[in-house]
Amino acid sequence: MKLLGYSAFVLSLAGVCSCGTGKDAAQLTKSGLDPQKFESVINGDSTALITLSNASGMEVCVTNYGGRIVSIMVPDKSGEFKDVVLGFDSVGGYTPEVNKSDFGAAIGRYANRINQGRFVLDGDTIQLPRNNYGHCLHGGTDMGSLGWQYRVYKIENATDSTLTLSIDSPDGDNQFPGNVKAFVKYTLQSDNALRIDYSATTDKPTIINLTNHSYFNLSGDPELSVTDENVWINASNYTPVDSTFMTTGEIVPVKGTPMDFTEEKLLGKDIESDFVQVRYGNGFDHNFVLDTNGSLEECAARVFDPRSGIVLEVFTNEPGVQFYTGNFLDGTVTGKKAKVYNQRHGLCLETQKYPDTPNKPAWPSATLRPSETYGSTCVYKFSTKQ
C-alpha cells in the first residue's frame, strides 16, 4: 500500500479493515472491537487499529500504540471463531495512567530483565531505569521513562494481511546508547500463522532484544484458567532465577523437576509446587533454553486447550522463550467485553535472548553494532484437534 498523508492513510486502512470512520456508524471487527475507540493522539502521535485477515477467516487486530496485538480470532474445533488473547476495548485501556500492562506489546529496547539496570559495553558502564526489584524490566516502564510498549509506532505499510510498524529510539532513550531504528512486521499467513519479524539498526554499539508480550487463553474465554491447558516446551534446560526474578547465570536441566515440559503436561499439574523456582516465580516465569538451534522449522513450544480444541505452536530463531503464566494478574484489571483478568487466566511465550545476557558473556549476545542489522522472528501458528 502506498503511504499517504496520515488522515488519508487511516481512511485507506479503514477500507482495508472494513471499519467505518468519520460520521458513519462504526463497523465492528470480527472480535467485536470498535476501531474508532483506537483513534486518538498520544504524546502528539496518532493511533489507530489495523485489522489483518486471511482467506480462512482468521483475524488479527493490532494497534500502533505499543505495536500491540489487541485480538486474535481463530476457529475452535467446532468452527466457531474465538478471541484467544487478552487486551482492552480501546486505546485508552493500554495507557500507563489506566493500566500498566504489557498486553500484546512489542517490547523494546530490551525484553526481560537486566541486573540492577546496569551493564558494561566496550568498557562503558550504562545505567538504565530500575523498575522491577531493582532491575530494569522491558526497557524501563516507570512513568517518565517508558518502554516502547507505551510509545506510538509509525505505520509504514499495511495490506489485507501484513502490517509494518517502525519506531525511532534516540541515543540515550532510557539511557540506552545509540540512535536505533526498529521495524516490526506482522504477517497473517494462509496457514493461520501470525509471523512477527523484527529488525533494527544503530549508529553506535548498543543492546537490543525484542519480543511480543501477548497473553494467550486458548479457551477463548478469559474467565477460564489456563491451568487446564496442556503445554510442551522444546527445552532440556532453563535459566534459574533468584527471589528477585534475576537469572543466576546457571543453565540447568529441567529433567526431574516441575520445570520439565519436554513431555506435554497439564499446566496446573506443577504450578503450585513447592519447588523453589516455582515458589520464586509464584508459578512459571522463566527463560527456557530451546533445543531448536535457532531453526524456524522446528517447533519451540506448543499449547493445547482441550475445551476449545485450539492448538498454538511457536517457532522462532531465538535461543530462548520466556514462559510466563499470568501469576500477577489479580482481578484488578477489566479487559475486553468487561471480562475480569484473574490470576493465571493468560500465558505468555516470549521468544528472545536470555534475560540479563549483557552481563553474562557466555550467553548468546544481544549486542548490536553499526555494521550489523538485528533480526528476530517469532511465529504463532494456530490449528485445532479434537
KELUMLO-604114 format. One record per residue (C-alpha): residue number from 1; residue in three letters; z, y, x. Coordinates in Angstrom, 1 decimal. Example, Ala and Ser with C-alpha at 12.3 -4.5 7.8 and 13.67 -1.06 7.14 Angstrom:
! residues 2
+--------+------+--------+--------+--------+
! zadren ! bavo !     c3 !     c2 !     c1 !
+--------+------+--------+--------+--------+
!      1 !  ALA !    7.8 !   -4.5 !   12.3 !
!      2 !  SER !    7.1 !   -1.1 !   13.7 !
+--------+------+--------+--------+--------+
! end
This chain:
! residues 386
+--------+------+--------+--------+--------+
! zadren ! bavo !     c3 !     c2 !     c1 !
+--------+------+--------+--------+--------+
!      1 !  MET !    0.0 !    0.0 !    0.0 !
!      2 !  LYS !   -1.0 !    3.4 !    1.3 !
!      3 !  LEU !    2.0 !    5.7 !    1.8 !
!      4 !  LEU !    2.1 !    8.7 !   -0.5 !
!      5 !  GLY !    4.5 !   11.6 !   -0.9 !
!      6 !  TYR !    7.9 !   10.3 !   -1.8 !
!      7 !  SER !    7.7 !   11.2 !   -5.5 !
!      8 !  ALA !    4.3 !    9.7 !   -5.9 !
!      9 !  PHE !    5.3 !    6.7 !   -3.8 !
!     10 !  VAL !    8.2 !    5.9 !   -6.1 !
!     11 !  LEU !    5.9 !    6.2 !   -9.2 !
!     12 !  SER !    3.5 !    3.9 !   -7.4 !
!     13 !  LEU !    6.3 !    1.5 !   -6.8 !
!     14 !  ALA !    7.2 !    1.7 !  -10.5 !
!     15 !  GLY !    3.7 !    0.4 !  -11.2 !
!     16 !  VAL !    4.1 !   -2.4 !   -8.7 !
!     17 !  CYS !    7.5 !   -3.3 !  -10.2 !
!     18 !  SER !    6.6 !   -2.8 !  -13.9 !
!     19 !  CYS !    9.5 !   -0.4 !  -14.1 !
!     20 !  GLY !    9.3 !    2.7 !  -16.3 !
!     21 !  THR !   10.2 !    6.1 !  -14.7 !
!     22 !  GLY !   10.4 !    9.7 !  -15.9 !
!     23 !  LYS !   10.8 !   10.2 !  -19.6 !
!     24 !  ASP !    9.6 !    6.7 !  -20.5 !
!     25 !  ALA !   12.1 !    4.1 !  -21.7 !
!     26 !  ALA !   13.3 !    2.1 !  -18.7 !
!     27 !  GLN !   11.8 !   -1.4 !  -18.4 !
!     28 !  LEU !   14.4 !   -3.7 !  -17.0 !
!     29 !  THR !   13.8 !   -6.2 !  -14.2 !
!     30 !  LYS !   14.0 !   -9.9 !  -14.9 !
!     31 !  SER !   17.6 !   -9.8 !  -13.6 !
!     32 !  GLY !   18.4 !   -7.0 !  -16.2 !
!     33 !  LEU !   18.5 !   -4.1 !  -13.7 !
!     34 !  ASP !   17.5 !   -0.6 !  -14.8 !
!     35 !  PRO !   15.5 !    0.9 !  -11.9 !
!     36 !  GLN !   16.4 !    4.4 !  -13.0 !
!     37 !  LYS !   20.0 !    3.7 !  -12.1 !
!     38 !  PHE !   18.9 !    3.3 !   -8.5 !
!     39 !  GLU !   17.1 !    6.6 !   -8.2 !
!     40 !  SER !   19.4 !    9.1 !   -6.5 !
!     41 !  VAL !   19.7 !   11.4 !   -3.5 !
!     42 !  ILE !   22.4 !   10.3 !   -1.0 !
!     43 !  ASN !   23.0 !   12.5 !    2.1 !
!     44 !  GLY !   19.7 !   14.2 !    1.4 !
!     45 !  ASP !   17.6 !   11.0 !    1.2 !
!     46 !  SER !   16.1 !    9.5 !   -1.9 !
!     47 !  THR !   17.0 !    6.0 !   -3.1 !
!     48 !  ALA !   15.0 !    3.6 !   -5.2 !
!     49 !  LEU !   14.9 !    0.0 !   -6.5 !
!     50 !  ILE !   11.9 !   -2.1 !   -5.3 !
!     51 !  THR !   11.0 !   -5.4 !   -7.1 !
!     52 !  LEU !    9.2 !   -8.3 !   -5.4 !
!     53 !  SER !    7.8 !  -11.2 !   -7.4 !
!     54 !  ASN !    5.6 !  -14.3 !   -6.9 !
!     55 !  ALA !    3.4 !  -16.5 !   -9.0 !
!     56 !  SER !    6.3 !  -18.9 !   -9.7 !
!     57 !  GLY !    8.2 !  -16.1 !  -11.5 !
!     58 !  MET !   10.8 !  -15.6 !   -8.8 !
!     59 !  GLU !   12.0 !  -12.0 !   -8.5 !
!     60 !  VAL !   13.9 !  -10.2 !   -5.7 !
!     61 !  CYS !   15.2 !   -6.7 !   -6.2 !
!     62 !  VAL !   16.0 !   -4.5 !   -3.1 !
!     63 !  THR !   17.3 !   -1.0 !   -2.8 !
!     64 !  ASN !   16.6 !    1.1 !    0.2 !
!     65 !  TYR !   20.2 !    2.2 !    0.2 !
!     66 !  GLY !   21.6 !    0.0 !    2.9 !
!     67 !  GLY !   18.5 !   -2.3 !    2.7 !
!     68 !  ARG !   20.5 !   -4.2 !    0.1 !
!     69 !  ILE !   19.3 !   -7.3 !   -1.8 !
!     70 !  VAL !   20.6 !   -6.5 !   -5.3 !
!     71 !  SER !   19.4 !   -9.6 !   -7.2 !
!     72 !  ILE !   17.5 !  -12.8 !   -6.6 !
!     73 !  MET !   16.2 !  -14.6 !   -9.7 !
!     74 !  VAL !   15.3 !  -18.3 !   -9.2 !
!     75 !  PRO !   14.8 !  -21.2 !  -11.6 !
!     76 !  ASP !   17.5 !  -23.8 !  -12.1 !
!     77 !  LYS !   17.0 !  -27.5 !  -12.8 !
!     78 !  SER !   16.1 !  -26.7 !  -16.4 !
!     79 !  GLY !   13.6 !  -24.0 !  -15.5 !
!     80 !  GLU !   16.0 !  -21.2 !  -16.6 !
!     81 !  PHE !   16.0 !  -18.2 !  -14.2 !
!     82 !  LYS !   19.4 !  -17.2 !  -12.8 !
!     83 !  ASP !   20.6 !  -14.4 !  -10.6 !
!     84 !  VAL !   22.2 !  -16.0 !   -7.5 !
!     85 !  VAL !   23.6 !  -13.0 !   -5.6 !
!     86 !  LEU !   26.5 !  -10.7 !   -6.2 !
!     87 !  GLY !   25.9 !   -6.9 !   -6.5 !
!     88 !  PHE !   26.0 !   -3.9 !   -8.7 !
!     89 !  ASP !   24.0 !   -2.4 !  -11.6 !
!     90 !  SER !   23.4 !    1.0 !  -10.0 !
!     91 !  VAL !   23.1 !    2.5 !   -6.5 !
!     92 !  GLY !   26.4 !    4.3 !   -7.1 !
!     93 !  GLY !   28.2 !    1.0 !   -7.1 !
!     94 !  TYR !   27.3 !    0.5 !   -3.5 !
!     95 !  THR !   28.6 !    3.8 !   -2.1 !
!     96 !  PRO !   31.7 !    3.6 !    0.0 !
!     97 !  GLU !   33.6 !    6.1 !   -2.2 !
!     98 !  VAL !   33.3 !    3.5 !   -5.0 !
!     99 !  ASN !   33.1 !    0.1 !   -3.3 !
!    100 !  LYS !   33.4 !   -0.5 !    0.4 !
!    101 !  SER !   31.4 !   -3.7 !    0.3 !
!    102 !  ASP !   28.6 !   -5.3 !    2.3 !
!    103 !  PHE !   27.0 !   -7.0 !   -0.7 !
!    104 !  GLY !   23.4 !   -7.7 !    0.1 !
!    105 !  ALA !   23.2 !   -5.3 !    3.0 !
!    106 !  ALA !   21.0 !   -5.2 !    6.1 !
!    107 !  ILE !   23.8 !   -4.9 !    8.7 !
!    108 !  GLY !   23.4 !   -2.8 !   11.9 !
!    109 !  ARG !   23.7 !   -2.0 !   14.7 !
!    110 !  TYR !   25.9 !   -4.9 !   15.4 !
!    111 !  ALA !   26.7 !   -7.5 !   12.8 !
!    112 !  ASN !   30.2 !   -9.1 !   13.0 !
!    113 !  ARG !   33.0 !   -8.1 !   15.4 !
!    114 !  ILE !   33.2 !   -6.6 !   18.9 !
!    115 !  ASN !   36.6 !   -7.0 !   20.5 !
!    116 !  GLN !   38.6 !   -3.7 !   20.3 !
!    117 !  GLY !   35.3 !   -2.0 !   19.7 !
!    118 !  ARG !   34.7 !   -1.9 !   23.4 !
!    119 !  PHE !   32.1 !   -3.4 !   25.8 !
!    120 !  VAL !   30.6 !   -2.7 !   29.2 !
!    121 !  LEU !   26.8 !   -2.3 !   29.6 !
!    122 !  ASP !   25.3 !   -1.7 !   33.0 !
!    123 !  GLY !   28.7 !   -0.5 !   34.3 !
!    124 !  ASP !   29.3 !    2.0 !   31.5 !
!    125 !  THR !   32.2 !    1.4 !   29.1 !
!    126 !  ILE !   31.3 !    2.0 !   25.5 !
!    127 !  GLN !   34.0 !    2.6 !   22.9 !
!    128 !  LEU !   32.9 !    2.1 !   19.3 !
!    129 !  PRO !   34.8 !    2.8 !   16.0 !
!    130 !  ARG !   37.6 !    0.3 !   15.3 !
!    131 !  ASN !   37.7 !   -0.6 !   11.7 !
!    132 !  ASN !   39.0 !   -4.2 !   11.4 !
!    133 !  TYR !   42.2 !   -5.4 !   13.0 !
!    134 !  GLY !   41.4 !   -3.0 !   15.9 !
!    135 !  HIS !   37.9 !   -4.4 !   16.3 !
!    136 !  CYS !   34.5 !   -2.9 !   15.5 !
!    137 !  LEU !   33.1 !   -4.8 !   12.5 !
!    138 !  HIS !   29.5 !   -4.5 !   11.3 !
!    139 !  GLY !   28.8 !   -1.4 !   13.4 !
!    140 !  GLY !   31.8 !    0.6 !   12.2 !
!    141 !  THR !   32.2 !    1.1 !    8.5 !
!    142 !  ASP !   35.1 !    3.5 !    8.0 !
!    143 !  MET !   34.4 !    6.8 !    6.2 !
!    144 !  GLY !   32.9 !    9.3 !    8.6 !
!    145 !  SER !   31.5 !    6.5 !   10.9 !
!    146 !  LEU !   29.4 !    4.5 !    8.5 !
!    147 !  GLY !   27.3 !    1.5 !    9.5 !
!    148 !  TRP !   23.7 !    1.0 !    8.3 !
!    149 !  GLN !   24.8 !   -0.6 !    5.1 !
!    150 !  TYR !   25.7 !    2.9 !    3.9 !
!    151 !  ARG !   22.5 !    4.6 !    5.1 !
!    152 !  VAL !   19.3 !    5.2 !    3.3 !
!    153 !  TYR !   16.4 !    3.3 !    4.8 !
!    154 !  LYS !   12.9 !    4.8 !    4.7 !
!    155 !  ILE !   10.4 !    2.9 !    2.5 !
!    156 !  GLU !    7.4 !    2.2 !    4.9 !
!    157 !  ASN !    5.3 !   -0.1 !    2.7 !
!    158 !  ALA !    5.5 !   -2.1 !   -0.4 !
!    159 !  THR !    3.3 !   -4.6 !   -2.3 !
!    160 !  ASP !    3.9 !   -7.1 !   -5.1 !
!    161 !  SER !    5.6 !   -9.5 !   -2.7 !
!    162 !  THR !    6.5 !   -7.5 !    0.5 !
!    163 !  LEU !    8.7 !   -4.6 !    1.4 !
!    164 !  THR !    9.1 !   -2.9 !    4.8 !
!    165 !  LEU !   12.0 !   -0.6 !    5.4 !
!    166 !  SER !   12.9 !    1.4 !    8.5 !
!    167 !  ILE !   15.9 !    3.3 !    9.9 !
!    168 !  ASP !   16.2 !    5.7 !   12.8 !
!    169 !  SER !   19.6 !    5.4 !   14.6 !
!    170 !  PRO !   20.1 !    8.3 !   17.1 !
!    171 !  ASP !   21.7 !    8.0 !   20.6 !
!    172 !  GLY !   25.4 !    8.0 !   20.1 !
!    173 !  ASP !   25.3 !    6.8 !   16.5 !
!    174 !  ASN !   28.8 !    5.4 !   16.0 !
!    175 !  GLN !   28.9 !    5.6 !   19.8 !
!    176 !  PHE !   26.1 !    3.1 !   20.4 !
!    177 !  PRO !   23.8 !    4.1 !   23.1 !
!    178 !  GLY !   20.0 !    4.7 !   22.7 !
!    179 !  ASN !   17.7 !    6.0 !   20.1 !
!    180 !  VAL !   16.9 !    2.9 !   18.1 !
!    181 !  LYS !   14.1 !    2.5 !   15.6 !
!    182 !  ALA !   14.5 !   -0.6 !   13.4 !
!    183 !  PHE !   12.4 !   -2.3 !   10.7 !
!    184 !  VAL !   13.4 !   -4.8 !    8.1 !
!    185 !  LYS !   10.6 !   -6.6 !    6.3 !
!    186 !  TYR !   11.2 !   -8.7 !    3.1 !
!    187 !  THR !    8.5 !  -11.2 !    2.1 !
!    188 !  LEU !    8.8 !  -13.2 !   -1.0 !
!    189 !  GLN !    6.7 !  -16.3 !   -0.3 !
!    190 !  SER !    4.8 !  -18.5 !   -2.7 !
!    191 !  ASP !    7.2 !  -21.4 !   -1.9 !
!    192 !  ASN !   10.2 !  -19.5 !   -3.4 !
!    193 !  ALA !   11.4 !  -18.5 !    0.1 !
!    194 !  LEU !   12.6 !  -15.0 !    0.9 !
!    195 !  ARG !   11.8 !  -14.2 !    4.5 !
!    196 !  ILE !   13.5 !  -11.4 !    6.3 !
!    197 !  ASP !   12.1 !  -10.2 !    9.6 !
!    198 !  TYR !   14.0 !   -7.7 !   11.8 !
!    199 !  SER !   12.6 !   -5.7 !   14.7 !
!    200 !  ALA !   13.9 !   -2.9 !   16.8 !
!    201 !  THR !   13.1 !   -0.8 !   19.9 !
!    202 !  THR !   15.3 !    1.5 !   22.0 !
!    203 !  ASP !   14.8 !    4.2 !   24.7 !
!    204 !  LYS !   17.9 !    3.2 !   26.7 !
!    205 !  PRO !   19.8 !   -0.1 !   27.2 !
!    206 !  THR !   21.9 !   -0.9 !   24.1 !
!    207 !  ILE !   23.0 !   -3.9 !   22.0 !
!    208 !  ILE !   21.7 !   -5.0 !   18.6 !
!    209 !  ASN !   22.5 !   -7.8 !   16.2 !
!    210 !  LEU !   21.1 !   -7.5 !   12.7 !
!    211 !  THR !   21.7 !   -9.7 !    9.7 !
!    212 !  ASN !   21.8 !   -9.9 !    5.9 !
!    213 !  HIS !   25.1 !  -10.0 !    4.1 !
!    214 !  SER !   24.2 !  -11.4 !    0.7 !
!    215 !  TYR !   26.9 !  -13.2 !   -1.3 !
!    216 !  PHE !   25.4 !  -16.2 !   -2.9 !
!    217 !  ASN !   26.6 !  -18.0 !   -6.0 !
!    218 !  LEU !   24.1 !  -20.7 !   -6.8 !
!    219 !  SER !   25.6 !  -21.5 !  -10.2 !
!    220 !  GLY !   24.1 !  -18.2 !  -11.4 !
!    221 !  ASP !   27.5 !  -17.3 !  -12.9 !
!    222 !  PRO !   29.7 !  -15.2 !  -10.5 !
!    223 !  GLU !   32.7 !  -16.1 !  -12.7 !
!    224 !  LEU !   32.4 !  -19.6 !  -11.3 !
!    225 !  SER !   33.8 !  -20.6 !   -7.9 !
!    226 !  VAL !   31.5 !  -21.6 !   -5.0 !
!    227 !  THR !   34.1 !  -24.2 !   -4.0 !
!    228 !  ASP !   32.3 !  -26.5 !   -6.4 !
!    229 !  GLU !   29.1 !  -26.2 !   -4.3 !
!    230 !  ASN !   28.1 !  -28.7 !   -1.6 !
!    231 !  VAL !   27.5 !  -27.3 !    1.9 !
!    232 !  TRP !   25.7 !  -28.7 !    5.0 !
!    233 !  ILE !   25.5 !  -26.8 !    8.3 !
!    234 !  ASN !   23.4 !  -28.0 !   11.2 !
!    235 !  ALA !   26.0 !  -27.2 !   13.8 !
!    236 !  SER !   28.0 !  -29.6 !   16.1 !
!    237 !  ASN !   30.1 !  -26.7 !   17.4 !
!    238 !  TYR !   31.7 !  -23.5 !   16.3 !
!    239 !  THR !   33.4 !  -20.5 !   17.9 !
!    240 !  PRO !   37.2 !  -20.4 !   17.0 !
!    241 !  VAL !   39.0 !  -17.2 !   16.3 !
!    242 !  ASP !   42.5 !  -15.8 !   16.7 !
!    243 !  SER !   44.6 !  -14.3 !   13.9 !
!    244 !  THR !   42.6 !  -11.1 !   14.0 !
!    245 !  PHE !   39.3 !  -13.0 !   13.4 !
!    246 !  MET !   38.2 !  -12.3 !   17.0 !
!    247 !  THR !   36.4 !  -15.2 !   18.8 !
!    248 !  THR !   38.4 !  -16.6 !   21.7 !
!    249 !  GLY !   35.5 !  -17.3 !   23.9 !
!    250 !  GLU !   35.6 !  -21.0 !   23.4 !
!    251 !  ILE !   32.9 !  -23.2 !   21.9 !
!    252 !  VAL !   34.4 !  -26.3 !   20.4 !
!    253 !  PRO !   33.2 !  -29.4 !   18.4 !
!    254 !  VAL !   33.6 !  -29.5 !   14.7 !
!    255 !  LYS !   34.0 !  -33.2 !   14.7 !
!    256 !  GLY !   37.3 !  -34.4 !   13.3 !
!    257 !  THR !   38.2 !  -31.0 !   11.8 !
!    258 !  PRO !   37.7 !  -29.2 !    8.5 !
!    259 !  MET !   35.0 !  -27.2 !   10.3 !
!    260 !  ASP !   32.7 !  -30.2 !   10.2 !
!    261 !  PHE !   29.8 !  -29.7 !    7.8 !
!    262 !  THR !   27.3 !  -31.9 !    9.6 !
!    263 !  GLU !   27.6 !  -34.2 !    6.6 !
!    264 !  GLU !   27.2 !  -32.4 !    3.2 !
!    265 !  LYS !   30.5 !  -32.0 !    1.5 !
!    266 !  LEU !   32.2 !  -30.2 !   -1.3 !
!    267 !  LEU !   33.2 !  -26.7 !   -0.1 !
!    268 !  GLY !   36.5 !  -26.9 !   -1.8 !
!    269 !  LYS !   37.5 !  -30.1 !    0.0 !
!    270 !  ASP !   39.0 !  -28.5 !    3.1 !
!    271 !  ILE !   39.1 !  -24.8 !    2.2 !
!    272 !  GLU !   42.9 !  -24.9 !    1.5 !
!    273 !  SER !   43.5 !  -27.0 !    4.7 !
!    274 !  ASP !   46.5 !  -26.2 !    6.9 !
!    275 !  PHE !   44.1 !  -26.4 !    9.9 !
!    276 !  VAL !   44.9 !  -23.3 !   12.0 !
!    277 !  GLN !   41.3 !  -22.0 !   11.9 !
!    278 !  VAL !   41.2 !  -22.2 !    8.1 !
!    279 !  ARG !   44.6 !  -20.5 !    7.9 !
!    280 !  TYR !   43.4 !  -17.7 !   10.2 !
!    281 !  GLY !   40.3 !  -17.2 !    8.1 !
!    282 !  ASN !   42.0 !  -17.6 !    4.7 !
!    283 !  GLY !   39.2 !  -20.1 !    4.2 !
!    284 !  PHE !   36.0 !  -20.3 !    6.2 !
!    285 !  ASP !   34.9 !  -17.1 !    8.1 !
!    286 !  HIS !   33.5 !  -18.5 !   11.3 !
!    287 !  ASN !   30.4 !  -18.5 !   13.5 !
!    288 !  PHE !   28.7 !  -21.9 !   13.7 !
!    289 !  VAL !   26.7 !  -22.7 !   16.9 !
!    290 !  LEU !   23.4 !  -24.0 !   15.5 !
!    291 !  ASP !   21.8 !  -27.2 !   16.8 !
!    292 !  THR !   18.3 !  -25.9 !   15.9 !
!    293 !  ASN !   17.5 !  -24.4 !   19.3 !
!    294 !  GLY !   16.0 !  -21.3 !   17.6 !
!    295 !  SER !   13.4 !  -23.2 !   15.7 !
!    296 !  LEU !   12.3 !  -21.8 !   12.3 !
!    297 !  GLU !   11.0 !  -25.2 !   11.4 !
!    298 !  GLU !   14.5 !  -26.8 !   11.4 !
!    299 !  CYS !   16.9 !  -26.2 !    8.6 !
!    300 !  ALA !   20.1 !  -24.4 !    9.8 !
!    301 !  ALA !   22.2 !  -24.7 !    6.6 !
!    302 !  ARG !   21.9 !  -25.9 !    3.1 !
!    303 !  VAL !   23.9 !  -25.3 !   -0.1 !
!    304 !  PHE !   23.6 !  -27.2 !   -3.4 !
!    305 !  ASP !   25.1 !  -26.4 !   -6.7 !
!    306 !  PRO !   25.3 !  -29.5 !   -8.9 !
!    307 !  ARG !   25.9 !  -27.4 !  -12.0 !
!    308 !  SER !   22.6 !  -25.5 !  -11.8 !
!    309 !  GLY !   20.7 !  -27.8 !   -9.5 !
!    310 !  ILE !   19.8 !  -24.9 !   -7.3 !
!    311 !  VAL !   19.4 !  -25.5 !   -3.6 !
!    312 !  LEU !   19.4 !  -22.9 !   -0.9 !
!    313 !  GLU !   18.1 !  -23.7 !    2.6 !
!    314 !  VAL !   18.5 !  -21.3 !    5.5 !
!    315 !  PHE !   16.1 !  -21.1 !    8.5 !
!    316 !  THR !   16.5 !  -18.8 !   11.5 !
!    317 !  ASN !   15.5 !  -18.3 !   15.1 !
!    318 !  GLU !   19.0 !  -17.0 !   15.8 !
!    319 !  PRO !   21.6 !  -19.2 !   17.7 !
!    320 !  GLY !   24.4 !  -18.8 !   15.1 !
!    321 !  VAL !   25.3 !  -18.4 !   11.5 !
!    322 !  GLN !   28.5 !  -16.8 !   10.2 !
!    323 !  PHE !   29.7 !  -18.8 !    7.2 !
!    324 !  TYR !   32.0 !  -16.7 !    5.0 !
!    325 !  THR !   33.4 !  -18.0 !    1.7 !
!    326 !  GLY !   34.4 !  -14.7 !    0.0 !
!    327 !  ASN !   38.0 !  -15.1 !    0.9 !
!    328 !  PHE !   38.8 !  -11.5 !    0.5 !
!    329 !  LEU !   37.2 !  -11.0 !   -2.9 !
!    330 !  ASP !   40.3 !  -10.3 !   -5.0 !
!    331 !  GLY !   39.2 !   -9.5 !   -8.5 !
!    332 !  THR !   39.3 !   -5.7 !   -8.0 !
!    333 !  VAL !   35.6 !   -5.4 !   -7.9 !
!    334 !  THR !   33.4 !   -5.5 !  -11.0 !
!    335 !  GLY !   29.7 !   -6.2 !  -10.4 !
!    336 !  LYS !   26.5 !   -6.6 !  -12.4 !
!    337 !  LYS !   26.9 !   -7.1 !  -16.1 !
!    338 !  ALA !   30.6 !   -6.3 !  -15.9 !
!    339 !  LYS !   31.4 !   -9.5 !  -14.1 !
!    340 !  VAL !   34.6 !   -9.5 !  -12.0 !
!    341 !  TYR !   34.2 !  -10.9 !   -8.5 !
!    342 !  ASN !   37.2 !  -13.1 !   -7.7 !
!    343 !  GLN !   38.1 !  -14.9 !   -4.5 !
!    344 !  ARG !   35.5 !  -17.5 !   -3.3 !
!    345 !  HIS !   33.1 !  -16.6 !   -6.1 !
!    346 !  GLY !   30.4 !  -15.9 !   -3.4 !
!    347 !  LEU !   29.5 !  -17.2 !    0.0 !
!    348 !  CYS !   27.5 !  -15.7 !    2.9 !
!    349 !  LEU !   25.3 !  -17.3 !    5.5 !
!    350 !  GLU !   24.6 !  -14.5 !    8.0 !
!    351 !  THR !   22.2 !  -15.5 !   10.8 !
!    352 !  GLN !   22.9 !  -13.7 !   14.0 !
!    353 !  LYS !   24.1 !  -13.7 !   17.6 !
!    354 !  TYR !   27.6 !  -14.9 !   18.1 !
!    355 !  PRO !   30.5 !  -12.4 !   17.5 !
!    356 !  ASP !   31.5 !  -10.3 !   20.5 !
!    357 !  THR !   28.6 !  -11.5 !   22.5 !
!    358 !  PRO !   28.5 !   -8.3 !   24.7 !
!    359 !  ASN !   32.0 !   -9.3 !   26.0 !
!    360 !  LYS !   31.1 !  -12.9 !   26.6 !
!    361 !  PRO !   28.3 !  -13.1 !   29.2 !
!    362 !  ALA !   27.8 !  -16.8 !   28.9 !
!    363 !  TRP !   26.7 !  -16.5 !   25.3 !
!    364 !  PRO !   23.2 !  -15.5 !   24.1 !
!    365 !  SER !   22.6 !  -11.9 !   24.9 !
!    366 !  ALA !   22.5 !   -9.1 !   22.4 !
!    367 !  THR !   21.3 !   -6.5 !   25.0 !
!    368 !  LEU !   18.1 !   -4.7 !   24.2 !
!    369 !  ARG !   16.2 !   -2.7 !   26.9 !
!    370 !  PRO !   13.5 !   -0.1 !   26.6 !
!    371 !  SER !   10.8 !   -2.5 !   27.7 !
!    372 !  GLU !   11.7 !   -5.0 !   25.0 !
!    373 !  THR !   11.4 !   -5.5 !   21.3 !
!    374 !  TYR !   14.2 !   -7.1 !   19.3 !
!    375 !  GLY !   13.1 !   -9.7 !   16.8 !
!    376 !  SER !   15.1 !  -11.8 !   14.4 !
!    377 !  THR !   14.1 !  -13.9 !   11.4 !
!    378 !  CYS !   16.0 !  -15.4 !    8.5 !
!    379 !  VAL !   14.5 !  -17.4 !    5.7 !
!    380 !  TYR !   16.4 !  -18.1 !    2.4 !
!    381 !  LYS !   14.4 !  -20.9 !    0.6 !
!    382 !  PHE !   15.2 !  -21.9 !   -2.9 !
!    383 !  SER !   14.4 !  -25.1 !   -4.8 !
!    384 !  THR !   16.1 !  -27.5 !   -7.3 !
!    385 !  LYS !   17.2 !  -31.0 !   -7.6 !
!    386 !  GLN !   18.8 !  -33.0 !  -10.4 !
+--------+------+--------+--------+--------+
! end
